Structure formats: C-alpha cells, structure tokens
Amino acid sequence: MDVTYCKLEIFIPESHLEILAEALRAVDAGHIGKYDGCFSYSPVTGCWRPLPGAEPYLGREGELSREPELKVEVTCRLDRAAETVAAVKRVHPYEEPVINVIPLLGTGL
C-alpha cells in the first residue's frame, strides 16, 4: 500500500500555538482539499525530568515536571514531512521537542 500522507503530533505550550499555526501554514501542512490551515489541538499534561546538562524551557534539572501543554495534530504529505518538522523545530521553544510523524494508510482525503 502506497502511503501519501502522514500525521504529525506536536506537543507545545499553549503560548506558542499561533506561531506554530503560522509555521505549519507556511509549509502547507494541514492543506485538505479547498481548505488550508487545518489542524486540531487538545489540552494534555506533559511530564519530564531534565537530566544534567539540559537547558529546559520549563522545569529544573533533576526535578520531575508536570505542565499543561497542547497536543497539536496536523496532516501533511509524507514527502514534505522533513520540511514540516524543520519548520516546527524553528518555532518550538523546547530544547527537545516531541514531534511524532505517523504514516497514514488512509485518510478522508
């Protein structure tokens, strides 16, 4: 089966949602038919512990952090996934952003 599209899951602080939306539109992620800028987001709680040498956006080295975040989901062409991930990383505040790229076997497209 040929895979044409993928879904990106991006975990980001709510304060960066609009700049992320702009970055996604700039690389045409979320383009579905006659619509662009299509994505969804929902609140989640992120959990992490910065290890020695880390420079966390939030939290302190050696301490477990639990913070509210948004999980953003957007569809893009698989052949543009690397470009889309690079655009996300340019605007993401985290030292190690969580960006999952999931191939889609089928979509509503």
C-alpha positions as CSV (number, residue, x, y, z in Angstrom):
1,M,0.0,0.0,0.0
2,D,1.4,3.4,-1.0
3,V,1.5,6.0,1.8
4,T,1.0,9.6,0.7
5,Y,0.1,11.3,3.9
6,C,1.3,11.4,7.5
7,K,0.0,12.9,10.7
8,L,2.2,15.0,12.9
9,E,1.6,15.0,16.7
10,I,3.3,18.1,18.2
11,F,3.4,18.8,21.9
12,I,3.8,22.5,22.7
13,P,3.0,25.1,25.3
14,E,-0.3,27.0,24.6
15,S,1.7,30.2,24.4
16,H,3.2,29.0,21.1
17,L,0.1,27.8,19.3
18,E,-0.3,30.8,17.0
19,I,3.3,30.9,15.9
20,L,3.1,27.1,15.3
21,A,0.0,27.6,13.2
22,E,1.8,30.2,11.1
23,A,4.8,27.8,10.6
24,L,2.5,25.0,9.5
25,R,0.7,27.2,7.0
26,A,4.0,28.4,5.6
27,V,4.9,24.8,4.6
28,D,1.3,23.9,3.5
29,A,0.8,21.4,6.3
30,G,-2.9,21.0,7.0
31,H,-4.0,21.5,3.4
32,I,-7.1,19.4,2.8
33,G,-8.8,19.9,-0.5
34,K,-10.1,23.5,-0.8
35,Y,-9.0,24.3,2.8
36,D,-5.7,25.1,4.4
37,G,-4.6,25.7,8.0
38,C,-6.5,22.6,9.1
39,F,-5.3,21.2,12.4
40,S,-6.7,20.2,15.8
41,Y,-5.4,20.6,19.3
42,S,-6.3,19.4,22.8
43,P,-5.0,20.0,26.3
44,V,-2.7,17.4,27.8
45,T,-0.3,17.2,30.7
46,G,3.4,16.8,29.8
47,C,5.8,15.1,32.2
48,W,9.6,15.2,32.1
49,R,12.7,15.4,34.2
50,P,15.6,17.4,32.9
51,L,18.9,15.5,33.2
52,P,22.3,17.0,33.9
53,G,23.4,19.4,31.2
54,A,19.8,20.0,30.0
55,E,18.6,23.6,29.4
56,P,14.8,23.2,29.8
57,Y,12.3,25.8,28.7
58,L,10.3,24.8,31.9
59,G,11.4,22.9,34.9
60,R,14.7,22.3,36.8
61,E,17.5,19.9,36.4
62,G,16.8,16.6,38.3
63,E,13.2,17.6,39.2
64,L,10.1,15.9,37.7
65,S,7.9,18.5,35.9
66,R,4.3,18.2,35.1
67,E,2.9,21.0,32.9
68,P,-0.1,21.8,30.8
69,E,0.6,21.6,27.1
70,L,-1.3,21.3,23.8
71,K,-1.2,18.2,21.6
72,V,-1.5,19.6,18.0
73,E,-2.4,17.2,15.2
74,V,-1.9,18.1,11.5
75,T,-1.9,16.1,8.3
76,C,0.8,16.7,5.6
77,R,2.2,15.0,2.6
78,L,4.8,12.4,3.6
79,D,7.2,13.8,1.0
80,R,7.0,17.1,2.9
81,A,7.3,15.6,6.5
82,A,11.0,16.6,6.9
83,E,10.4,20.1,5.8
84,T,7.4,20.4,8.1
85,V,9.3,19.0,11.1
86,A,12.1,21.5,10.4
87,A,9.6,24.4,10.4
88,V,8.1,23.2,13.7
89,K,11.6,23.0,15.3
90,R,12.3,26.6,14.2
91,V,9.5,28.0,16.3
92,H,9.3,25.4,19.1
93,P,10.6,26.6,22.5
94,Y,11.7,23.2,23.9
95,E,15.3,22.0,23.7
96,E,14.0,18.5,22.7
97,P,10.5,19.0,21.2
98,V,8.3,15.9,20.9
99,I,7.2,15.6,17.2
100,N,5.7,12.3,16.2
101,V,5.4,11.6,12.4
102,I,2.8,8.8,11.8
103,P,2.3,7.4,8.3
104,L,-1.4,7.2,7.4
105,L,-2.7,4.2,5.4
106,G,-5.9,6.1,4.7
107,T,-7.4,9.5,5.2
108,G,-10.7,11.2,4.5
109,L,-9.0,13.0,1.6
